[in-house]
Amino acid sequence: MPAVPASAHTALKSSDPAAGAKIASPAKITLTYAEPVGYPKIVLTDASGGRHEAGSARAVDNVVTEDVKGPLPNGVYTVGWRVVSADGHPVTGDFTFTVTGSSTTSASPPASASASAAASASPSAESKSSSSGGGSAGWLWVGLGVVVLAAIGGGVAWTRRKRTS
């Protein structure tokens, strides 16, 4: 039997803003992947769960962009993302960055929320290329749903194949 070519999922190569960065309020989020991607989704949330994306994410080849709704107030923000790689598999991840020096003000989250947000914004925060918790629980459910559907489809195909043998 000839060998079948292996298919690999894409990976996030870089982001602007970068994971763990301390920056002024960005106008957009830009994610660059190792391969072309499709069906992009980006969710930008603050420490209290407020959403800040404007419109829908756009993918052009291996670059996905999402506009940010208005200037962001100082604080920690989580970027949760999901794309479909060229091999058809969904890939998800998230990372945090911190906005500093903004003149925009907002209602402060409770002390416990800002403490946990500050703890999650450690300088070693790296992009994760798999389903992950912490700000992206919705992505976990999407990934779990895809796995369940794939298992059901595989079971049906296996049963049909076994019956025809």
Backbone as ProteinMPNN parsed JSONL, in Angstrom:
{"seq_chain_A": "MPAVPASAHTALKSSDPAAGAKIASPAKITLTYAEPVGYPKIVLTDASGGRHEAGSARAVDNVVTEDVKGPLPNGVYTVGWRVVSADGHPVTGDFTFTVTGSSTTSASPPASASASAAASASPSAESKSSSSGGGSAGWLWVGLGVVVLAAIGGGVAWTRRKRTS", "coords_chain_A": {"N_chain_A": [[0.826, -1.181, 0.0], [0.597, 2.205, -0.882], [2.105, 5.029, 0.76], [0.22, 7.486, 2.482], [-0.013, 10.99, 2.109], [0.786, 13.025, 4.88], [-1.323, 15.216, 6.694], [-1.123, 18.383, 8.097], [-2.112, 20.53, 10.714], [-2.584, 24.078, 10.657], [-0.624, 26.667, 12.257], [-0.522, 29.38, 14.574], [1.593, 31.932, 13.702], [2.351, 34.584, 14.286], [1.233, 37.568, 16.0], [-0.471, 40.718, 16.122], [-1.661, 42.919, 18.272], [1.145, 41.459, 20.068], [1.286, 38.404, 21.992], [1.064, 38.887, 25.453], [1.944, 41.519, 25.288], [2.387, 45.001, 26.178], [0.702, 47.733, 25.357], [-0.421, 50.708, 23.525], [-3.862, 51.484, 22.815], [-5.001, 49.295, 20.311], [-5.981, 49.567, 16.833], [-6.77, 47.478, 15.317], [-6.787, 43.852, 15.249], [-4.359, 41.6, 14.22], [-3.658, 38.491, 12.926], [-1.295, 36.083, 11.999], [-0.844, 33.157, 10.212], [0.714, 29.891, 9.637], [-0.133, 28.74, 7.288], [-2.565, 29.21, 4.613], [-5.854, 30.114, 5.741], [-9.337, 29.639, 6.612], [-12.757, 30.674, 7.294], [-12.647, 32.521, 9.61], [-12.737, 33.554, 13.065], [-12.712, 35.938, 15.546], [-12.628, 36.903, 18.888], [-12.654, 39.563, 21.05], [-12.162, 40.332, 24.292], [-12.65, 42.108, 27.409], [-11.494, 42.265, 30.885], [-13.857, 42.008, 32.324], [-15.489, 40.624, 30.666], [-16.659, 42.05, 28.603], [-17.23, 42.721, 25.147], [-15.248, 43.703, 22.309], [-14.9, 43.723, 19.525], [-15.261, 44.884, 16.155], [-17.464, 44.367, 13.706], [-16.862, 41.632, 11.407], [-14.31, 39.085, 11.408], [-11.72, 38.936, 8.934], [-10.237, 36.907, 6.462], [-7.365, 36.676, 4.503], [-5.577, 34.778, 2.54], [-3.077, 33.706, 4.575], [-3.453, 35.515, 6.608], [-5.357, 37.001, 9.141], [-7.633, 39.512, 10.015], [-9.184, 41.73, 12.361], [-11.234, 44.376, 13.166], [-11.069, 46.749, 15.846], [-13.458, 47.868, 18.157], [-13.701, 51.138, 18.707], [-11.458, 53.176, 20.797], [-9.628, 51.378, 23.252], [-10.034, 51.133, 26.779], [-7.585, 51.329, 29.479], [-6.269, 48.211, 30.556], [-6.483, 44.569, 30.814], [-6.761, 42.444, 28.041], [-8.298, 39.774, 26.251], [-7.68, 37.815, 23.438], [-9.47, 35.656, 21.642], [-9.406, 33.075, 19.266], [-10.424, 31.38, 16.24], [-9.927, 29.331, 13.486], [-10.195, 27.652, 10.308], [-8.048, 25.267, 9.131], [-6.083, 24.581, 6.142], [-6.281, 21.853, 5.745], [-8.788, 21.31, 6.594], [-9.347, 21.107, 9.295], [-10.449, 22.517, 12.387], [-8.766, 25.056, 14.221], [-7.872, 26.433, 17.278], [-7.269, 29.026, 19.713], [-5.946, 31.263, 22.23], [-4.844, 34.406, 23.632], [-3.409, 36.959, 25.75], [-3.192, 40.547, 26.085], [-2.095, 43.783, 27.223], [-3.526, 46.965, 27.599], [-2.132, 50.109, 27.968], [-1.702, 53.468, 29.142], [-3.923, 54.681, 28.007], [-6.348, 57.203, 27.357], [-8.976, 56.804, 27.572], [-11.712, 56.052, 29.641], [-13.313, 53.64, 31.719], [-15.893, 51.809, 33.468], [-14.652, 50.366, 36.444], [-13.783, 46.943, 36.836], [-14.782, 44.515, 39.344], [-12.572, 44.117, 42.186], [-11.588, 41.471, 42.449], [-11.879, 40.465, 39.854], [-10.128, 42.1, 38.368], [-7.74, 41.413, 39.58], [-7.474, 38.679, 38.951], [-7.339, 38.92, 36.192], [-4.985, 40.37, 35.876], [-3.193, 38.474, 36.816], [-3.378, 36.571, 34.804], [-2.095, 37.788, 32.734], [0.652, 37.348, 32.47], [4.124, 37.812, 31.563], [4.988, 35.566, 30.216], [2.927, 34.677, 28.713], [1.842, 32.87, 26.07], [0.753, 32.215, 22.724], [-1.727, 29.761, 22.268], [-2.17, 26.817, 20.454], [-4.389, 25.155, 20.521], [-7.52, 23.884, 21.775], [-8.402, 25.754, 24.533], [-8.772, 26.822, 27.929], [-9.8, 29.547, 30.047], [-11.063, 32.274, 29.26], [-11.837, 31.473, 26.8], [-13.92, 29.618, 26.816], [-16.13, 29.143, 25.232], [-14.962, 28.442, 22.798], [-13.928, 25.995, 23.483], [-16.239, 24.431, 23.691], [-17.103, 24.538, 21.033], [-15.001, 23.162, 19.762], [-15.247, 20.676, 21.057], [-17.771, 19.923, 20.104], [-17.176, 19.589, 17.374], [-15.425, 17.397, 17.529], [-17.16, 15.417, 18.555], [-19.041, 15.25, 16.434], [-17.321, 14.333, 14.405], [-16.595, 11.841, 15.464], [-19.083, 10.526, 15.449], [-19.617, 10.508, 12.683], [-17.438, 8.924, 11.835], [-18.073, 6.529, 13.127], [-20.47, 5.836, 11.829], [-19.518, 5.515, 9.179], [-17.725, 3.366, 9.583], [-19.482, 1.364, 10.423], [-21.11, 1.045, 8.104], [-19.14, 0.204, 6.306], [-18.348, -2.192, 7.447], [-20.69, -3.694, 7.177], [-20.834, -4.027, 4.402], [-18.718, -5.704, 3.913]], "CA_chain_A": [[0.0, 0.0, 0.0], [1.409, 3.425, -0.887], [1.944, 5.92, 1.914], [-0.675, 8.624, 2.286], [0.634, 12.189, 2.639], [0.271, 13.506, 6.162], [-1.825, 16.589, 6.677], [-0.843, 19.037, 9.37], [-2.908, 21.724, 10.979], [-1.794, 25.299, 10.662], [-0.289, 27.201, 13.579], [-0.382, 30.83, 14.64], [3.003, 32.315, 13.656], [2.555, 35.861, 14.968], [0.032, 38.375, 16.211], [-0.297, 42.138, 16.404], [-0.575, 42.936, 19.25], [1.752, 40.184, 20.435], [0.877, 37.824, 23.27], [1.755, 39.457, 26.605], [2.418, 42.879, 25.029], [1.802, 46.163, 26.856], [0.652, 48.651, 24.228], [-1.537, 51.658, 23.446], [-5.047, 50.85, 22.231], [-4.845, 48.977, 18.887], [-7.14, 49.805, 15.964], [-7.189, 46.18, 14.792], [-6.036, 42.666, 15.64], [-3.869, 40.9, 13.037], [-3.089, 37.18, 13.227], [-0.653, 35.492, 10.837], [-0.725, 31.708, 10.367], [1.722, 29.234, 8.818], [-0.766, 28.369, 6.023], [-3.844, 29.896, 4.403], [-6.936, 29.667, 6.621], [-10.675, 30.095, 6.255], [-13.791, 30.77, 8.334], [-12.03, 33.077, 10.817], [-13.541, 34.163, 14.126], [-11.903, 36.525, 16.619], [-13.4, 37.522, 19.96], [-11.805, 40.41, 21.887], [-12.895, 40.613, 25.536], [-11.936, 42.729, 28.519], [-11.482, 41.459, 32.101], [-15.211, 41.769, 32.82], [-16.236, 39.876, 29.659], [-17.188, 42.93, 27.56], [-16.669, 42.44, 23.822], [-14.747, 44.924, 21.67], [-14.622, 43.598, 18.101], [-16.16, 45.657, 15.294], [-17.663, 43.636, 12.457], [-16.421, 40.237, 11.338], [-12.918, 38.856, 11.043], [-11.496, 38.692, 7.511], [-9.038, 36.122, 6.157], [-6.79, 36.769, 3.17], [-4.494, 33.795, 2.567], [-2.742, 33.265, 5.929], [-3.565, 36.654, 7.531], [-6.717, 37.296, 9.596], [-7.721, 40.802, 10.702], [-10.436, 42.078, 13.033], [-11.21, 45.754, 13.649], [-11.401, 46.943, 17.256], [-14.506, 48.869, 18.333], [-13.298, 52.306, 19.492], [-10.241, 53.031, 21.604], [-9.816, 50.533, 24.431], [-9.515, 51.667, 28.046], [-6.495, 50.565, 30.084], [-6.663, 46.936, 31.135], [-6.052, 43.329, 30.186], [-7.704, 41.977, 27.018], [-8.074, 38.417, 25.746], [-8.024, 37.564, 22.045], [-9.774, 34.251, 21.371], [-9.51, 32.939, 17.821], [-10.72, 30.077, 15.652], [-9.839, 29.299, 12.028], [-10.158, 26.309, 9.738], [-6.803, 25.15, 8.373], [-6.224, 24.104, 4.767], [-6.659, 20.439, 5.759], [-10.177, 21.218, 7.025], [-9.491, 20.981, 10.745], [-10.485, 23.778, 13.134], [-7.65, 25.319, 15.125], [-8.274, 27.517, 18.171], [-6.311, 29.456, 20.719], [-6.174, 32.586, 22.8], [-3.724, 35.052, 24.29], [-3.777, 38.237, 26.35], [-2.31, 41.703, 25.992], [-2.507, 44.836, 28.149], [-3.549, 48.341, 27.093], [-1.658, 51.072, 28.969], [-1.579, 54.839, 28.657], [-5.12, 55.124, 27.295], [-7.082, 58.284, 28.025], [-10.361, 56.358, 27.653], [-12.025, 55.469, 30.938], [-14.482, 52.755, 31.779], [-16.202, 51.362, 34.82], [-13.678, 49.372, 36.878], [-14.338, 45.668, 37.232], [-14.536, 44.23, 40.751], [-11.158, 43.886, 42.485], [-11.216, 40.081, 42.184], [-11.776, 40.285, 38.401], [-8.913, 42.716, 37.868], [-6.607, 40.649, 40.1], [-7.304, 37.458, 38.156], [-6.935, 39.329, 34.846], [-3.576, 40.728, 35.947], [-2.447, 37.228, 36.959], [-3.352, 35.853, 33.526], [-1.331, 38.557, 31.74], [2.071, 37.221, 32.746], [4.932, 38.013, 30.367], [5.208, 34.316, 29.497], [1.699, 34.272, 28.021], [2.1, 32.557, 24.67], [-0.399, 31.755, 21.969], [-1.953, 28.326, 22.356], [-2.754, 26.33, 19.219], [-5.348, 24.091, 20.765], [-8.624, 24.351, 22.602], [-7.878, 26.101, 25.834], [-9.731, 27.494, 28.793], [-9.409, 30.904, 30.372], [-11.487, 33.297, 28.329], [-12.33, 30.937, 25.534], [-14.722, 28.429, 27.096], [-16.987, 28.92, 24.067], [-14.164, 27.732, 21.796], [-13.828, 24.619, 23.936], [-17.48, 23.76, 23.308], [-17.097, 24.384, 19.569], [-14.066, 22.078, 19.472], [-15.853, 19.437, 21.53], [-18.838, 19.593, 19.158], [-16.545, 19.085, 16.146], [-14.915, 16.064, 17.829], [-18.313, 14.521, 18.651], [-19.555, 15.021, 15.077], [-16.356, 13.5, 13.689], [-16.713, 10.481, 16.006], [-20.341, 9.972, 14.941], [-19.398, 10.239, 11.259], [-16.532, 7.783, 11.741], [-18.826, 5.335, 13.527], [-21.396, 5.507, 10.742], [-18.723, 5.003, 8.062], [-17.196, 2.069, 9.976], [-20.612, 0.428, 10.415], [-21.447, 0.785, 6.699], [-18.051, -0.559, 5.703], [-18.383, -3.527, 8.03], [-21.855, -4.376, 6.604], [-20.577, -4.379, 3.005], [-17.631, -6.691, 3.857]], "C_chain_A": [[0.877, 1.253, 0.0], [1.114, 4.285, 0.344], [1.05, 7.093, 1.536], [0.007, 9.861, 2.841], [-0.024, 12.645, 3.935], [-0.242, 14.926, 6.007], [-1.613, 17.184, 8.058], [-1.723, 20.275, 9.503], [-1.996, 22.934, 10.953], [-1.514, 25.725, 12.098], [-0.209, 28.718, 13.476], [1.105, 31.164, 14.693], [3.257, 33.597, 14.429], [1.224, 36.583, 15.127], [0.431, 39.818, 16.467], [-1.613, 42.645, 16.973], [-0.09, 41.525, 19.584], [1.221, 39.71, 21.778], [1.72, 38.427, 24.393], [2.221, 40.896, 26.44], [1.704, 43.905, 25.903], [1.878, 47.296, 25.85], [-0.419, 49.71, 24.426], [-2.685, 50.93, 22.753], [-4.851, 50.569, 20.739], [-6.115, 49.303, 18.107], [-7.665, 48.501, 15.38], [-6.3, 45.092, 15.372], [-5.624, 41.976, 14.338], [-3.192, 39.607, 13.475], [-2.52, 36.589, 11.942], [-0.393, 34.012, 11.124], [0.32, 31.142, 9.417], [1.188, 28.89, 7.432], [-2.015, 29.207, 5.817], [-4.939, 29.275, 5.28], [-8.274, 30.201, 6.109], [-11.565, 30.154, 7.482], [-13.248, 31.339, 9.648], [-13.063, 33.631, 11.799], [-12.568, 34.663, 15.181], [-12.862, 37.161, 17.609], [-12.411, 38.271, 20.85], [-12.597, 40.797, 23.122], [-12.003, 41.292, 26.559], [-12.064, 41.828, 29.75], [-12.88, 41.16, 32.633], [-16.084, 41.043, 31.791], [-16.856, 40.729, 28.567], [-16.485, 42.689, 26.236], [-16.335, 43.744, 23.103], [-14.411, 44.763, 20.198], [-15.673, 44.359, 17.308], [-16.3, 44.92, 13.965], [-17.181, 42.209, 12.559], [-14.956, 40.166, 10.956], [-12.832, 38.532, 9.555], [-10.199, 37.927, 7.322], [-8.628, 36.361, 4.713], [-5.528, 35.916, 3.222], [-4.236, 33.361, 4.013], [-2.835, 34.385, 6.972], [-5.041, 36.92, 7.839], [-6.686, 38.623, 10.331], [-9.117, 40.999, 11.274], [-10.294, 43.507, 13.527], [-11.638, 45.794, 15.106], [-12.409, 48.074, 17.351], [-14.015, 49.962, 19.278], [-11.985, 52.116, 20.212], [-10.546, 52.234, 22.872], [-9.293, 51.236, 25.677], [-8.358, 50.796, 28.55], [-7.038, 49.271, 30.661], [-6.125, 45.761, 30.332], [-7.152, 42.854, 29.244], [-7.299, 40.584, 26.552], [-8.541, 38.348, 24.298], [-8.237, 36.056, 21.922], [-9.979, 34.11, 19.879], [-9.815, 31.501, 17.42], [-10.639, 30.238, 14.14], [-9.947, 27.841, 11.591], [-8.927, 26.244, 8.847], [-7.074, 24.551, 6.997], [-6.624, 22.634, 4.714], [-8.071, 20.219, 6.294], [-10.395, 21.111, 8.517], [-9.542, 22.354, 11.415], [-9.301, 23.861, 14.095], [-8.055, 26.528, 15.961], [-7.143, 27.883, 19.118], [-6.708, 30.804, 21.295], [-4.875, 33.117, 23.403], [-4.216, 36.364, 24.87], [-2.745, 39.305, 26.011], [-2.888, 42.769, 26.909], [-2.449, 46.188, 27.459], [-3.128, 49.254, 28.235], [-1.615, 52.454, 28.327], [-2.785, 55.352, 27.901], [-5.802, 56.239, 28.074], [-8.561, 57.941, 28.15], [-10.588, 55.723, 29.01], [-13.24, 54.573, 30.812], [-14.726, 52.391, 33.225], [-15.207, 50.284, 35.213], [-14.383, 48.074, 37.222], [-14.091, 45.45, 38.714], [-13.07, 43.861, 40.966], [-10.741, 42.461, 42.166], [-11.05, 39.839, 40.693], [-10.489, 40.899, 37.875], [-7.686, 41.99, 38.391], [-6.392, 39.392, 39.28], [-6.875, 37.802, 36.741], [-5.459, 39.679, 34.837], [-2.722, 39.478, 36.065], [-2.346, 36.492, 35.632], [-2.536, 36.581, 32.463], [0.156, 38.491, 32.004], [2.872, 37.368, 31.466], [5.15, 36.724, 29.58], [3.955, 33.844, 28.772], [1.998, 34.083, 26.551], [0.8, 32.13, 24.021], [-0.506, 30.251, 22.086], [-2.662, 27.877, 21.101], [-3.665, 25.146, 19.439], [-6.469, 24.668, 21.584], [-8.075, 24.619, 23.981], [-8.94, 26.828, 26.624], [-9.346, 28.935, 28.965], [-9.81, 31.908, 29.321], [-12.005, 32.75, 27.019], [-13.121, 29.658, 25.761], [-15.655, 28.121, 25.934], [-16.26, 28.153, 22.989], [-14.028, 26.271, 22.18], [-15.069, 23.839, 23.529], [-17.562, 23.557, 21.803], [-16.193, 23.224, 19.185], [-14.613, 20.728, 19.883], [-16.96, 18.983, 20.589], [-18.275, 19.011, 17.864], [-16.034, 17.662, 16.368], [-16.062, 15.058, 17.899], [-18.876, 14.222, 17.264], [-18.618, 14.138, 14.261], [-16.437, 12.049, 14.167], [-17.986, 9.805, 15.495], [-20.183, 9.604, 13.465], [-18.488, 9.043, 11.049], [-17.226, 6.481, 12.095], [-19.785, 4.883, 12.44], [-20.631, 4.911, 9.564], [-18.185, 3.614, 8.367], [-18.295, 1.012, 9.934], [-20.995, 0.075, 8.993], [-20.383, -0.087, 6.026], [-18.069, -1.997, 6.177], [-19.531, -4.328, 7.428], [-21.599, -4.818, 5.182], [-19.492, -5.439, 2.869], [-18.143, -8.105, 3.916]], "O_chain_A": [[1.805, 1.352, 0.802], [0.01, 4.259, 0.888], [1.116, 7.618, 0.424], [0.559, 9.807, 3.94], [-1.249, 12.645, 4.057], [0.335, 15.735, 5.279], [-1.898, 16.542, 9.069], [-2.025, 20.96, 8.526], [-0.794, 22.832, 11.196], [-2.107, 25.195, 13.038], [0.127, 29.267, 12.427], [1.806, 30.737, 15.61], [4.252, 33.704, 15.146], [0.231, 36.252, 14.478], [1.521, 40.102, 16.963], [-2.587, 42.789, 16.234], [-0.808, 40.541, 19.408], [0.765, 40.507, 22.597], [2.946, 38.473, 24.297], [2.832, 41.448, 27.355], [0.562, 43.7, 26.314], [2.963, 47.773, 25.519], [-1.22, 49.638, 25.358], [-2.482, 49.866, 22.168], [-4.566, 51.49, 19.975], [-7.208, 49.31, 18.675], [-8.83, 48.404, 14.995], [-5.223, 45.356, 15.906], [-6.454, 41.79, 13.449], [-2.27, 39.622, 14.291], [-3.187, 36.595, 10.907], [0.201, 33.661, 12.144], [0.764, 31.829, 8.497], [1.969, 28.759, 6.49], [-2.482, 29.854, 6.755], [-4.945, 28.069, 5.525], [-8.317, 31.105, 5.275], [-11.173, 29.736, 8.572], [-13.376, 30.7, 10.692], [-14.123, 34.113, 11.4], [-11.709, 33.918, 15.653], [-13.792, 37.87, 17.223], [-11.446, 37.688, 21.343], [-13.595, 41.511, 23.021], [-10.788, 41.095, 26.587], [-12.666, 40.757, 29.677], [-13.073, 40.159, 33.324], [-17.281, 40.865, 32.012], [-17.52, 40.192, 27.68], [-15.273, 42.474, 26.206], [-17.027, 44.751, 23.255], [-13.69, 45.6, 19.654], [-16.825, 44.469, 17.727], [-15.349, 44.86, 13.186], [-17.099, 41.641, 13.648], [-14.425, 41.047, 10.281], [-13.745, 37.935, 8.983], [-9.183, 38.249, 7.939], [-9.451, 36.259, 3.804], [-4.541, 36.28, 3.862], [-5.09, 32.712, 4.618], [-2.352, 34.226, 8.093], [-5.866, 37.048, 6.934], [-5.818, 38.847, 11.175], [-10.102, 40.495, 10.734], [-9.337, 43.825, 14.233], [-12.457, 44.989, 15.552], [-12.248, 49.115, 16.713], [-13.921, 49.755, 20.488], [-11.448, 51.008, 20.239], [-11.601, 52.403, 23.483], [-8.234, 51.863, 25.642], [-8.18, 49.666, 28.096], [-8.146, 49.243, 31.197], [-5.424, 45.921, 29.333], [-8.331, 42.858, 29.6], [-6.114, 40.259, 26.47], [-9.651, 38.766, 23.971], [-7.299, 35.275, 22.078], [-10.66, 34.938, 19.274], [-9.515, 30.55, 18.141], [-11.213, 31.171, 13.578], [-9.809, 26.922, 12.399], [-8.767, 27.049, 7.929], [-8.176, 24.071, 6.728], [-7.243, 22.202, 3.741], [-8.51, 19.077, 6.434], [-11.54, 21.031, 8.962], [-8.775, 23.25, 11.06], [-8.895, 22.867, 14.696], [-8.526, 27.53, 15.423], [-6.186, 27.129, 19.29], [-7.7, 31.402, 20.879], [-3.934, 32.362, 23.649], [-5.302, 36.833, 24.531], [-1.592, 39.01, 25.696], [-4.042, 42.672, 27.327], [-1.456, 46.525, 26.815], [-3.686, 49.192, 29.331], [-1.506, 52.579, 27.108], [-2.686, 56.368, 27.214], [-5.829, 56.22, 29.305], [-9.322, 58.691, 28.761], [-9.759, 54.945, 29.483], [-14.073, 54.732, 29.92], [-13.889, 52.628, 34.095], [-14.931, 49.382, 34.422], [-15.455, 48.088, 37.827], [-13.257, 46.144, 39.296], [-12.406, 43.36, 40.059], [-9.64, 42.25, 41.656], [-10.166, 39.081, 40.294], [-9.82, 40.302, 37.032], [-6.668, 41.953, 37.7], [-5.255, 39.062, 38.943], [-6.114, 37.046, 36.136], [-4.747, 39.328, 33.896], [-1.639, 39.414, 35.483], [-1.329, 35.853, 35.36], [-2.309, 36.03, 31.386], [0.863, 39.475, 31.786], [2.359, 37.08, 30.385], [5.465, 36.78, 28.392], [3.923, 32.722, 28.266], [2.369, 35.033, 25.861], [-0.143, 31.729, 24.703], [0.498, 29.542, 22.013], [-3.658, 28.485, 20.707], [-3.704, 24.229, 18.619], [-6.39, 25.808, 22.041], [-7.355, 23.79, 24.537], [-9.887, 27.379, 26.063], [-8.641, 29.497, 28.126], [-8.959, 32.357, 28.553], [-12.557, 33.496, 26.21], [-13.006, 28.712, 24.981], [-15.945, 26.953, 25.674], [-16.854, 27.303, 22.326], [-14.013, 25.399, 21.312], [-14.961, 22.702, 23.068], [-18.037, 22.52, 21.342], [-16.576, 22.388, 18.367], [-14.468, 19.745, 19.156], [-17.079, 17.792, 20.302], [-18.825, 18.054, 17.319], [-16.19, 16.809, 15.495], [-15.948, 13.958, 17.358], [-19.159, 13.066, 16.949], [-19.077, 13.283, 13.504], [-16.356, 11.127, 13.355], [-17.958, 8.625, 15.145], [-20.573, 8.513, 13.049], [-18.745, 8.225, 10.166], [-17.004, 5.454, 11.454], [-19.9, 3.69, 12.16], [-21.056, 3.9, 9.006], [-18.189, 2.755, 7.485], [-18.07, -0.105, 9.466], [-21.191, -1.104, 8.696], [-20.705, -1.003, 5.27], [-17.833, -2.918, 5.395], [-19.376, -5.525, 7.187], [-22.086, -5.872, 4.771], [-19.356, -6.026, 1.796], [-17.354, -9.049, 3.88]]}, "name": "protein", "num_of_chains": 1, "seq": "MPAVPASAHTALKSSDPAAGAKIASPAKITLTYAEPVGYPKIVLTDASGGRHEAGSARAVDNVVTEDVKGPLPNGVYTVGWRVVSADGHPVTGDFTFTVTGSSTTSASPPASASASAAASASPSAESKSSSSGGGSAGWLWVGLGVVVLAAIGGGVAWTRRKRTS"}
